[in-house]
Amino acid sequence: MKHDFAEKRSFYRMPVECQLEYTESGHAETRTGHVKNISGDGILFHTDHAIAMGTEVNIIVKAGSNLTPPLHATIEVIRCHLTDDESYEVAATMKN
C-alpha cells in the first residue's frame, strides 16, 4: 500500500482500541485511559485527567484478548490538550 505523504516518524502508528491504566511518577493513584494509537516509540491516548508536559508515567496497556500479554512501559508526556468531547488527548514517547 502506497502512501501519498512523507512519514517522518521512525515507526508506523498502529490504530488500537484498548484500555490502559497509568500512574504518574510520584503519585499513588492509578487512572484509566483509552488508547487511540501506538508505535514503537510512542503512544496516543485519551483520559479524563490532564497530565503536564514532561511528566513521566508508568502505563499498562491491556489488549482485548487474553492471548496478548499486557504492555508495561514508562512514557514521557510531550503533549496534552482538552478535546471537544471534554477528554484529554495525551501524546507521549516511550522511555524504555
N, C-alpha and C positions, 0 to 999 in steps of 0.2 A: 504494500500500500504506500503510495507516494503522497507526501505532504506538500502543500503549496506554501509553506512558511519555513523560515530558518529557525530551527530549535536551537537555542543557545545553552540549554541545560545539559549537564553531564549525563543525566539519567532521564529516561522517559517517565512521565507521570502516568500512573495507572489509576483509573477511576475505581473507587472502592466505596462500598456502602456497608459500614460496620460500626460497631460501638468501640469506644476506648475509655479507659479510666486513666486519670492523671493526678499527679501530686506535684505541686510547685515546690521547688527546693526551699527548705526552711519551714515548711508548713506540714501539718499532720493530716489535714483534711483531704480525702480523695474525692474527686469530682468526675463527672462523666461528660463525654462529648460524642460527636458523630463524625467519623472520617469521611472526607469527600474524595481525596486522592492521596497517593503515597508514591514515593520514588526511592531510589537507592540512597539518596542523601537529604530527603525532606518529606514533610507531611503537611496537609491542609485539613483542618477540622473545624467544626462548629461547636460552640459551647454557650452556656448561659452566663458565663462569667468572663470579664476582661482579664487578660494576662499581659503584664507590662513587657515591652520590648526588652530583650536581653535576659529575660528570666529563664533559668534552667528548670526543666520539667521532666519528671520521670513518667513515662507512658506505658500502658499495656493495651495493645490493640488486639481485640478479640474477634476472630473471624467467625462467620456464621455457621461454621461446621466444626465438629469435634475432631475431624481429620487433620485440621491445620492447627498447630500449636500457637498460643498467643505470642505476639512480638513484644518483647521488653526492650525499651530503649530510653536513652536520655536525649532530649532535644533542647534547642535554644530558640526562643521565640524571636522572629525577625519582623513580624507584622501582626497586628490585632486591630480589627475595626468592627464597629457595630453595623449590622446589615439591616435591610428593610424589614426583615421578619423579627427584629429585636434580639437576634442571637449575635454572638461574636464569631467572626471568621478569624482563625488563628493559623498563620503560616510559620513553620519552624524548620530548622536544619537539624539533621541527626548529628549527635555528638559522639556516639560510639558504634 
